[in-house]
Amino acid sequence: MEPVSDLSFFVLVAEMGSLRAVAQELGVTPPVVSKRLAAIERHLGVRLLNRTTRRSSITPEGRLYLEGAQRILGEIAELEQHVTGAHTAPKGLLRVEATLGFGRLHIGPAMTEFARRYPEVELQLHLSDGVSSARESMFDIAIRFGEPADGRIIARRLACNRRRLYAAPRYLERAGTPQAPEDLADHSCIVIRESEAAYGTWRLESRHRRKTVKVRGPVSTNHGEVALSWALAGQGIVMRSEWEAAAHVRAGKLRTVLDSWSTPDADIYAVYPERMHMSSRVRSFLDFLLQRFERQRGANGGAYW
């Protein structure tokens, strides 16, 4: 068997999920793999896998060891690339996290194009419905809205973004068009339950003016795409990001409401841990996203979306 570090060995075990499959991959017998894993567990003094005759499952300690192993092996690969000068040729695993909506509409298609350009980079995209700072260490790049306050990570702005108010033409023809934020109290507003503390409260800005408006409506949800679909169906006014609504506005399916008012900026950032040397695949992906969004803005006459 070709020598394999304990870290690489355990990552392989976790990825394949079967000691028999690992044995076949390494060209050894299953007992050899089992003994190797047992030796690592004795050295650490913890159990990494719960093993039965049929299947194995990773323990909490195993999950922690796996995350650390992936991070360390990635940093070693980056160091080797930097020392050998291979940083000009992106290769290796790139792990990206994004929110469900923006990841599906923009990051997924971008990664398809990036994969064609850099075939030696292995891409993983994880879509989530919430932000977890504890989970960010599991990824090379995370796409976030708003500049992070955590000084341990680096944030690079990819595109400008605002949240605005939208409604379908049929709703505005039926209910009228609000002329001031106070008018929203008399309209059906589609509220997104993102946090109970802010439920039904819209904060709007226009130049140096700020307004806080309590809104209500017959429908509410915790999912932005559902809320947007209700607005498209004419059920009321919704507050959504420009990246999500712009195509519907261009198609005439939505209109902006209270054009001179918006919420505070929610610009789109790529965040990543601070490291001595950024890997070529991370650097290349960041540059690629910036160029892609700039092309998009140019095609849309100065608007990103």
Secondary structure, DSSP 4 states (H G I P E B T S, - for coil): -----HHHHHHHHHHH--HHHHHHHHTS-HHHHHHHHHHHHHHHTS--EEE-SS-EEE-HHHHHHHHHHHHHHHHHHHHHHHHHTGGGS--EEEEEEEEHHHIIIIIHHHHHHHHHH-TTEEEEEEEESS--GGGGGG-SEEEEES----TTEEEEEEE---EEEEE-HHHHHHH---SSGGGGGGS-EEEE-S-GGGTTEEEEEETTEEEEEE---S-EES-HHHHHHHHHTTS-EEEEEHHHHHHHHHTTS-EEESTT-BPSP--EEEEEE--SS--HHHHHHHHHHHHHHHHHHHHTTT---
